[in-house]
Amino acid sequence: MNSPSTHLIFASSFYLLTRPRPVFLLDYSCYRPRDDHSLPLLSFVDRLRLAGSYDDSSVHFQKKILDKSGLGDRTHLPEAILMIPPSPTMKAAREETEQAIFAAFDSLLAITKINPKDIGILVVNSSLFNPTPSLSAVIVNKYKLRGNIKTFNLGGMGCSAGVILVDLAKDMLQLHRSTYAVVVSTENITQNSYHGVKKSMLIANCLFRVGGAAILLSNTRRRTRRGRRGFRCRKI
C-alpha cells in the first residue's frame, strides 16, 4: 500500500545511500632534498654560461626571470643537473623521482602511523617522467600494498595535476567505503631542461625545481580523529 510515510522512508533511505560522503585530509608530507643539492641563483646563472647551449641574450633573459620568480638561494636541483657536465640519463631521472616519492611516502607513514595494507586507493602523478613499470606500480611493490588496491598513474597533466589528483581520489572515495587514499605528486627535471633560445621555452628552466608531496585522505569519520580538516571536493 502506497502511503506518504512509505514514500518518505524510501526517499530518506535513497538519500542516505547516495549522498556525497565528506572527504577528510588527515595529513600530508613534503619532500625536502639534501642541503648539498641546493644551488644559489647566481651559481645557477654561472652554470647556464658554462653549459655552452645559450647565447648571452638567453642567459640574460633567464637571469631576469629568476630575479622575478620568487625563488630563493635554497631551492634544489637533481644531482644529475648539478654535475659538471650534467648527466641527464634515464637512470638519473628515475633516481630523482624515486628519492622524492619514497621520502614523501615514508614521512607520511611515519606521521600518520597507518598500516600500508589499509591504503585502498593510490593516485600518482608525474607529468614529464612516465617510465615502465609505472610509478604507482613501483610504490605498490616497494611498500607491499595490498593486492586489490585501486591505482592510478597520471602523466602530462601539467600544473593542474594536483587538483586533478585530489578530485580523482575524492571520486574514488565516494565509491569505496571505509578506506584511505594516498595522493603522490612530483615532477622530474633531470631530462627536461631546454637548451635552445626560444624564450617561452626557457621559462621552465627558471621555475621548476626538485620537489614532491604525499597526502592522506579518508572518507570515514572514525578514521579522522586526528584529521586536520574535512572538506567536500567539488567538480573542477
C-alpha positions as a Markdown table, in Angstrom:
| # | Residue | x | y | z |
|---|---|---|---|---|
| 1 | Met | 0.0 | 0.0 | 0.0 |
| 2 | Asn | 1.4 | 3.3 | -1.1 |
| 3 | Ser | 1.3 | 6.0 | 1.6 |
| 4 | Pro | 3.1 | 9.2 | 2.4 |
| 5 | Ser | 5.1 | 7.5 | 5.2 |
| 6 | Thr | 6.3 | 4.8 | 2.8 |
| 7 | His | 7.4 | 7.4 | 0.2 |
| 8 | Leu | 9.2 | 9.3 | 3.0 |
| 9 | Ile | 11.0 | 6.3 | 4.2 |
| 10 | Phe | 12.0 | 5.3 | 0.6 |
| 11 | Ala | 13.2 | 8.9 | -0.2 |
| 12 | Ser | 15.2 | 9.1 | 3.1 |
| 13 | Ser | 16.8 | 5.8 | 2.5 |
| 14 | Phe | 17.8 | 6.7 | -1.0 |
| 15 | Tyr | 19.3 | 10.0 | 0.1 |
| 16 | Leu | 21.3 | 8.3 | 2.9 |
| 17 | Leu | 22.7 | 5.8 | 0.4 |
| 18 | Thr | 23.6 | 8.2 | -2.4 |
| 19 | Arg | 24.5 | 11.4 | -0.6 |
| 20 | Pro | 28.2 | 12.6 | -1.2 |
| 21 | Arg | 30.5 | 11.5 | 1.6 |
| 22 | Pro | 32.7 | 14.1 | 3.2 |
| 23 | Val | 36.4 | 13.6 | 2.4 |
| 24 | Phe | 38.9 | 14.3 | 5.1 |
| 25 | Leu | 42.5 | 15.4 | 4.8 |
| 26 | Leu | 44.3 | 13.5 | 7.6 |
| 27 | Asp | 47.9 | 14.7 | 7.0 |
| 28 | Tyr | 50.5 | 15.4 | 4.3 |
| 29 | Ser | 54.2 | 15.4 | 3.8 |
| 30 | Cys | 56.6 | 17.3 | 1.5 |
| 31 | Tyr | 59.9 | 16.1 | 0.3 |
| 32 | Arg | 63.0 | 18.1 | 1.4 |
| 33 | Pro | 66.1 | 17.3 | -0.7 |
| 34 | Arg | 69.6 | 17.2 | 0.8 |
| 35 | Asp | 71.2 | 20.5 | 1.5 |
| 36 | Asp | 74.0 | 19.8 | -0.8 |
| 37 | His | 71.5 | 19.7 | -3.7 |
| 38 | Ser | 70.6 | 23.4 | -3.2 |
| 39 | Leu | 72.1 | 25.9 | -5.6 |
| 40 | Pro | 72.2 | 29.8 | -5.2 |
| 41 | Leu | 70.6 | 31.7 | -8.1 |
| 42 | Leu | 73.9 | 33.3 | -9.2 |
| 43 | Ser | 75.6 | 29.9 | -9.3 |
| 44 | Phe | 72.7 | 28.7 | -11.4 |
| 45 | Val | 73.3 | 31.5 | -13.9 |
| 46 | Asp | 77.0 | 30.6 | -14.0 |
| 47 | Arg | 76.0 | 27.0 | -14.9 |
| 48 | Leu | 74.0 | 28.4 | -17.7 |
| 49 | Arg | 77.0 | 30.1 | -19.2 |
| 50 | Leu | 79.2 | 27.0 | -18.7 |
| 51 | Ala | 76.7 | 24.8 | -20.5 |
| 52 | Gly | 77.6 | 26.4 | -23.8 |
| 53 | Ser | 74.0 | 25.9 | -25.1 |
| 54 | Tyr | 72.8 | 29.5 | -24.6 |
| 55 | Asp | 73.9 | 32.8 | -26.1 |
| 56 | Asp | 74.3 | 35.9 | -23.9 |
| 57 | Ser | 70.8 | 37.1 | -24.7 |
| 58 | Ser | 69.3 | 33.8 | -23.5 |
| 59 | Val | 71.4 | 33.8 | -20.3 |
| 60 | His | 70.3 | 37.4 | -19.6 |
| 61 | Phe | 66.7 | 36.6 | -20.1 |
| 62 | Gln | 66.8 | 33.6 | -17.8 |
| 63 | Lys | 68.5 | 35.7 | -15.1 |
| 64 | Lys | 65.7 | 38.3 | -15.4 |
| 65 | Ile | 63.1 | 35.5 | -14.9 |
| 66 | Leu | 65.0 | 34.2 | -11.9 |
| 67 | Asp | 65.2 | 37.6 | -10.3 |
| 68 | Lys | 61.4 | 38.0 | -10.5 |
| 69 | Ser | 60.5 | 34.3 | -9.9 |
| 70 | Gly | 60.4 | 34.5 | -6.1 |
| 71 | Leu | 62.8 | 31.5 | -5.8 |
| 72 | Gly | 65.5 | 31.8 | -3.2 |
| 73 | Asp | 69.0 | 30.5 | -2.9 |
| 74 | Arg | 67.9 | 27.4 | -1.1 |
| 75 | Thr | 66.0 | 25.7 | -3.9 |
| 76 | His | 67.2 | 22.3 | -5.1 |
| 77 | Leu | 68.2 | 20.7 | -8.3 |
| 78 | Pro | 68.7 | 17.0 | -9.1 |
| 79 | Glu | 72.2 | 15.6 | -8.7 |
| 80 | Ala | 72.5 | 14.9 | -12.5 |
| 81 | Ile | 71.9 | 18.6 | -13.2 |
| 82 | Leu | 74.4 | 19.7 | -10.6 |
| 83 | Met | 77.2 | 17.6 | -12.1 |
| 84 | Ile | 79.7 | 19.3 | -14.5 |
| 85 | Pro | 79.0 | 18.5 | -17.2 |
| 86 | Pro | 75.4 | 17.4 | -16.5 |
| 87 | Ser | 74.5 | 13.8 | -16.9 |
| 88 | Pro | 70.7 | 13.6 | -17.6 |
| 89 | Thr | 70.5 | 9.8 | -18.0 |
| 90 | Met | 67.3 | 7.7 | -17.7 |
| 91 | Lys | 68.9 | 6.1 | -14.5 |
| 92 | Ala | 69.4 | 9.6 | -13.0 |
| 93 | Ala | 65.9 | 10.6 | -13.9 |
| 94 | Arg | 64.5 | 7.5 | -12.1 |
| 95 | Glu | 66.7 | 8.2 | -9.1 |
| 96 | Glu | 65.4 | 11.8 | -8.8 |
| 97 | Thr | 61.8 | 10.7 | -8.9 |
| 98 | Glu | 62.2 | 7.8 | -6.5 |
| 99 | Gln | 64.0 | 9.9 | -4.0 |
| 100 | Ala | 61.1 | 12.4 | -3.9 |
| 101 | Ile | 58.2 | 10.0 | -3.8 |
| 102 | Phe | 59.8 | 7.5 | -1.4 |
| 103 | Ala | 60.9 | 10.2 | 1.0 |
| 104 | Ala | 57.4 | 11.8 | 1.0 |
| 105 | Phe | 55.7 | 8.5 | 1.3 |
| 106 | Asp | 58.0 | 7.3 | 4.2 |
| 107 | Ser | 57.4 | 10.6 | 6.0 |
| 108 | Leu | 53.6 | 10.3 | 5.6 |
| 109 | Leu | 53.5 | 6.8 | 7.0 |
| 110 | Ala | 55.7 | 7.9 | 9.9 |
| 111 | Ile | 53.4 | 10.9 | 10.7 |
| 112 | Thr | 50.1 | 9.1 | 10.4 |
| 113 | Lys | 51.2 | 5.7 | 11.8 |
| 114 | Ile | 48.9 | 3.9 | 9.3 |
| 115 | Asn | 49.4 | 0.4 | 8.1 |
| 116 | Pro | 50.3 | 0.4 | 4.3 |
| 117 | Lys | 47.9 | -2.5 | 3.9 |
| 118 | Asp | 45.0 | -0.2 | 4.9 |
| 119 | Ile | 45.5 | 2.0 | 1.9 |
| 120 | Gly | 42.8 | 1.2 | -0.6 |
| 121 | Ile | 43.4 | 3.9 | -3.3 |
| 122 | Leu | 46.7 | 5.3 | -4.7 |
| 123 | Val | 46.9 | 8.1 | -7.2 |
| 124 | Val | 50.3 | 9.2 | -8.5 |
| 125 | Asn | 51.4 | 12.0 | -10.8 |
| 126 | Ser | 54.5 | 13.0 | -12.7 |
| 127 | Ser | 53.8 | 15.0 | -15.8 |
| 128 | Leu | 57.1 | 14.5 | -17.6 |
| 129 | Phe | 58.6 | 11.2 | -16.4 |
| 130 | Asn | 56.5 | 8.1 | -17.0 |
| 131 | Pro | 58.7 | 5.0 | -17.0 |
| 132 | Thr | 57.8 | 1.3 | -17.2 |
| 133 | Pro | 56.9 | -0.1 | -14.7 |
| 134 | Ser | 54.7 | 2.9 | -13.7 |
| 135 | Leu | 55.5 | 4.9 | -10.6 |
| 136 | Ser | 52.3 | 3.7 | -9.0 |
| 137 | Ala | 53.5 | 0.1 | -9.5 |
| 138 | Val | 56.9 | 1.0 | -8.0 |
| 139 | Ile | 55.2 | 2.3 | -4.9 |
| 140 | Val | 52.9 | -0.7 | -4.6 |
| 141 | Asn | 55.8 | -3.1 | -4.8 |
| 142 | Lys | 58.2 | -1.2 | -2.5 |
| 143 | Tyr | 55.6 | -0.8 | 0.3 |
| 144 | Lys | 53.9 | -4.1 | -0.2 |
| 145 | Leu | 50.5 | -2.5 | -0.6 |
| 146 | Arg | 47.5 | -4.9 | -0.8 |
| 147 | Gly | 46.8 | -6.8 | -4.0 |
| 148 | Asn | 43.3 | -5.3 | -4.6 |
| 149 | Ile | 44.4 | -1.6 | -4.2 |
| 150 | Lys | 43.0 | 0.8 | -6.8 |
| 151 | Thr | 45.9 | 2.5 | -8.5 |
| 152 | Phe | 46.1 | 5.4 | -11.0 |
| 153 | Asn | 49.2 | 6.8 | -12.7 |
| 154 | Leu | 48.7 | 10.1 | -14.3 |
| 155 | Gly | 51.0 | 12.0 | -16.7 |
| 156 | Gly | 51.0 | 15.0 | -18.9 |
| 157 | Met | 48.6 | 17.0 | -16.7 |
| 158 | Gly | 50.9 | 20.0 | -16.2 |
| 159 | Cys | 50.4 | 22.4 | -13.4 |
| 160 | Ser | 46.8 | 21.4 | -12.8 |
| 161 | Ala | 47.8 | 17.9 | -11.9 |
| 162 | Gly | 47.5 | 18.4 | -8.1 |
| 163 | Val | 43.8 | 19.5 | -8.3 |
| 164 | Ile | 43.0 | 16.7 | -10.8 |
| 165 | Leu | 44.6 | 14.1 | -8.5 |
| 166 | Val | 42.7 | 15.2 | -5.4 |
| 167 | Asp | 39.4 | 15.3 | -7.4 |
| 168 | Leu | 40.1 | 11.7 | -8.7 |
| 169 | Ala | 40.8 | 10.5 | -5.2 |
| 170 | Lys | 37.6 | 12.2 | -3.9 |
| 171 | Asp | 35.6 | 10.4 | -6.6 |
| 172 | Met | 37.1 | 7.0 | -5.7 |
| 173 | Leu | 36.4 | 7.6 | -2.0 |
| 174 | Gln | 32.7 | 8.1 | -3.0 |
| 175 | Leu | 32.7 | 4.6 | -4.4 |
| 176 | His | 34.8 | 2.7 | -1.9 |
| 177 | Arg | 33.7 | 2.9 | 1.8 |
| 178 | Ser | 35.9 | 3.0 | 4.9 |
| 179 | Thr | 39.3 | 3.3 | 3.3 |
| 180 | Tyr | 42.3 | 5.5 | 2.8 |
| 181 | Ala | 43.5 | 7.2 | -0.3 |
| 182 | Val | 47.1 | 8.4 | -0.8 |
| 183 | Val | 47.9 | 11.0 | -3.4 |
| 184 | Val | 51.5 | 11.4 | -4.5 |
| 185 | Ser | 52.7 | 14.2 | -6.9 |
| 186 | Thr | 56.1 | 15.1 | -8.1 |
| 187 | Glu | 57.9 | 16.4 | -11.2 |
| 188 | Asn | 61.1 | 15.4 | -12.9 |
| 189 | Ile | 63.5 | 17.9 | -14.4 |
| 190 | Thr | 66.6 | 15.7 | -14.9 |
| 191 | Gln | 65.9 | 15.2 | -18.6 |
| 192 | Asn | 63.7 | 18.2 | -19.2 |
| 193 | Ser | 66.0 | 21.2 | -19.4 |
| 194 | Tyr | 65.6 | 23.3 | -22.5 |
| 195 | His | 68.8 | 24.2 | -24.4 |
| 196 | Gly | 67.5 | 26.4 | -27.2 |
| 197 | Val | 66.9 | 30.1 | -27.5 |
| 198 | Lys | 63.1 | 30.3 | -27.6 |
| 199 | Lys | 62.2 | 32.5 | -24.7 |
| 200 | Ser | 58.8 | 30.8 | -23.9 |
| 201 | Met | 60.6 | 27.5 | -23.5 |
| 202 | Leu | 63.4 | 29.0 | -21.4 |
| 203 | Ile | 61.0 | 30.0 | -18.7 |
| 204 | Ala | 60.6 | 26.4 | -17.5 |
| 205 | Asn | 64.4 | 26.2 | -16.8 |
| 206 | Cys | 63.9 | 29.0 | -14.3 |
| 207 | Leu | 60.8 | 28.0 | -12.4 |
| 208 | Phe | 60.9 | 24.2 | -11.9 |
| 209 | Arg | 63.0 | 22.7 | -9.1 |
| 210 | Val | 63.1 | 19.3 | -7.2 |
| 211 | Gly | 60.0 | 18.6 | -5.0 |
| 212 | Gly | 57.3 | 16.1 | -4.2 |
| 213 | Ala | 54.4 | 15.7 | -1.8 |
| 214 | Ala | 52.1 | 12.9 | -0.4 |
| 215 | Ile | 48.7 | 13.4 | 1.2 |
| 216 | Leu | 46.4 | 11.0 | 3.1 |
| 217 | Leu | 42.7 | 11.2 | 2.6 |
| 218 | Ser | 39.8 | 9.2 | 4.2 |
| 219 | Asn | 36.0 | 9.0 | 3.8 |
| 220 | Thr | 35.2 | 7.7 | 7.3 |
| 221 | Arg | 34.8 | 9.8 | 10.4 |
| 222 | Arg | 36.1 | 7.2 | 12.8 |
| 223 | Arg | 39.4 | 7.3 | 10.9 |
| 224 | Thr | 39.6 | 11.1 | 11.2 |
| 225 | Arg | 40.0 | 11.8 | 14.9 |
| 226 | Arg | 43.4 | 13.4 | 14.2 |
| 227 | Gly | 42.3 | 14.8 | 10.8 |
| 228 | Arg | 43.3 | 18.4 | 10.1 |
| 229 | Arg | 40.2 | 19.4 | 8.3 |
| 230 | Gly | 37.2 | 18.0 | 6.4 |
| 231 | Phe | 36.2 | 19.2 | 3.0 |
| 232 | Arg | 33.8 | 18.5 | 0.3 |
| 233 | Cys | 35.6 | 18.5 | -3.0 |
| 234 | Arg | 33.7 | 20.0 | -5.9 |
| 235 | Lys | 34.0 | 19.2 | -9.6 |
| 236 | Ile | 36.6 | 21.3 | -11.3 |
